[in-house]
Amino acid sequence: MKTIPARTAQRHPEQPAGKIRLGVIMNGVTGRMGTNQHLVRSIVAIREQGGVPTRDGRVIWPDPVLVGRNEDKLRALAERHGIERWTTDLDHALADPNDTIYFDALTTQLRPRNVRAAIAAGKHVYCEKPIGTTAAQVRELVKVAKQTNKVFLAGQQLRSMIQLGEAVRKIHEGAIGDILFVKAQRHASSDLPYDGSSGD
């Protein structure tokens, strides 16, 4: 595996006055979900909107470094979305104290080892679900994370949706009567057919 020169991975754009730079190591973003949901619809969208304003008038500016195994894919993805930093060397990225957050969208089998490395490097961690392939792996990662003062979060953000909370509230209030059966399904443009096994 070829690793790009350290200067490319380590170069940080100058931080304009009033901007709070937020260095994010994004591992596994060359896949469909990593690219579309987490890079394009989140980080890139925030940057296109000028960052996230704070109460004191400043702006939080996400500065990602894209990490992956395929140099060509990383380079193309970075160029397409105006991202200045990318690397195939995760250890090098984790060693940078200016990047304080680690995001993981790798396949589940690869996730535990890399999440452990990020925790050991002192990073805040946000990762896709599930965070491991076995209950023992998950328990071990949570135990290690609790020994730090960093945030460790799995991607369960849908449970915080206003619409879902409202539905739960109405159920508890008895608005729809006794519940005898529930079938839940998430619909998105890239989901499997609703009438197939994914709908059961």
Protein Blocks (a to p, Z undefined) as FASTA:
>chain_A
ZZddfklmmpccdddehiacdddddehilbmklmmmmmmmmmmmmmmnopaadfkopacd
dddddddfblklmmmmmmmnopabdcfblklmmmpmklmbdcdfbdfklmmmmmmmmmmn
opacdddddfbfbfklmmmmmmmmmmpcbdcdddfklmmpfklmmmmmmmmnopnopafb
dcdddddfkbccfklmklZZ
